[in-house]
Amino acid sequence: MVGRPSNWTSDERTRDLICIGLWLREELISLKVNEADRKTQEWYYNRWSRSEEDLWSLAARTLNTVLDGEVEQNRVPHRRWG
């Protein structure tokens, strides 16, 4: 909130996005997912949260990918040119 007016509050989607993201991190840690896979799944959630309408469904899909053992390995992030 640094630099924002004193009456500023975030919208509901932003609060949900952050809270579900933090919950997802705790769940991945409690499942003892290794750090590389945890970061990959957190990036997956953050990347898809921009376009997905239902954040809870996205979080469930993110966790199910881990439980199914289908975490994308050695993912190279897209690099924008220009």
C-alpha positions as CSV (number, residue, x, y, z in Angstrom):
1,M,0.0,0.0,0.0
2,V,3.1,2.2,-0.2
3,G,2.2,5.3,-2.2
4,R,-1.5,4.6,-2.3
5,P,-4.3,6.7,-0.8
6,S,-5.3,5.9,2.8
7,N,-8.7,4.7,1.6
8,W,-7.4,2.3,-1.1
9,T,-8.3,-1.3,-0.9
10,S,-7.8,-4.1,-3.4
11,D,-10.6,-5.7,-5.3
12,E,-12.1,-9.1,-4.4
13,R,-10.3,-10.9,-7.2
14,T,-6.9,-9.6,-6.2
15,R,-7.5,-10.8,-2.6
16,D,-8.7,-14.2,-3.8
17,L,-5.8,-14.5,-6.1
18,I,-3.2,-13.8,-3.4
19,C,-5.0,-15.9,-0.7
20,I,-5.5,-18.9,-2.9
21,G,-1.9,-18.6,-4.1
22,L,-0.6,-18.6,-0.5
23,W,-2.9,-21.5,0.4
24,L,-1.6,-23.4,-2.6
25,R,2.0,-22.9,-1.5
26,E,1.3,-24.2,1.9
27,E,-0.4,-27.3,0.4
28,L,2.5,-28.0,-1.9
29,I,4.9,-27.7,1.1
30,S,2.7,-30.0,3.2
31,L,2.8,-32.5,0.4
32,K,6.6,-32.3,0.5
33,V,6.9,-31.4,-3.1
34,N,10.5,-30.7,-4.0
35,E,11.4,-27.0,-4.5
36,A,11.7,-27.1,-8.3
37,D,8.3,-28.7,-8.7
38,R,6.8,-26.4,-6.2
39,K,8.0,-23.3,-8.0
40,T,6.9,-24.8,-11.3
41,Q,3.4,-25.3,-10.0
42,E,3.3,-21.8,-8.4
43,W,4.4,-20.3,-11.7
44,Y,1.7,-22.4,-13.4
45,Y,-0.9,-21.0,-11.1
46,N,0.3,-17.4,-11.5
47,R,0.5,-17.7,-15.3
48,W,-3.0,-19.2,-15.7
49,S,-4.7,-17.1,-13.1
50,R,-4.6,-14.1,-15.5
51,S,-7.0,-15.8,-17.9
52,E,-8.9,-18.3,-15.7
53,E,-12.2,-17.2,-14.3
54,D,-12.4,-19.8,-11.5
55,L,-9.3,-19.6,-9.3
56,W,-10.4,-22.5,-7.1
57,S,-10.7,-24.8,-10.1
58,L,-7.2,-23.7,-11.3
59,A,-5.8,-24.4,-7.8
60,A,-7.4,-27.8,-7.9
61,R,-5.9,-28.5,-11.3
62,T,-2.5,-27.4,-10.1
63,L,-2.6,-29.7,-7.1
64,N,-4.0,-32.6,-9.1
65,T,-1.1,-32.3,-11.5
66,V,1.3,-32.8,-8.6
67,L,-0.7,-35.7,-7.2
68,D,-0.8,-37.4,-10.6
69,G,3.0,-37.0,-11.0
70,E,2.6,-34.9,-14.2
71,V,4.5,-31.8,-13.2
72,E,6.2,-30.3,-16.3
73,Q,9.9,-30.9,-15.9
74,N,12.7,-28.6,-17.1
75,R,10.2,-25.9,-18.2
76,V,11.9,-23.0,-20.0
77,P,9.9,-19.8,-19.6
78,H,8.8,-18.0,-22.8
79,R,11.0,-15.1,-23.6
80,R,9.5,-12.1,-25.3
81,W,11.5,-10.5,-28.1
82,G,11.2,-7.0,-29.2
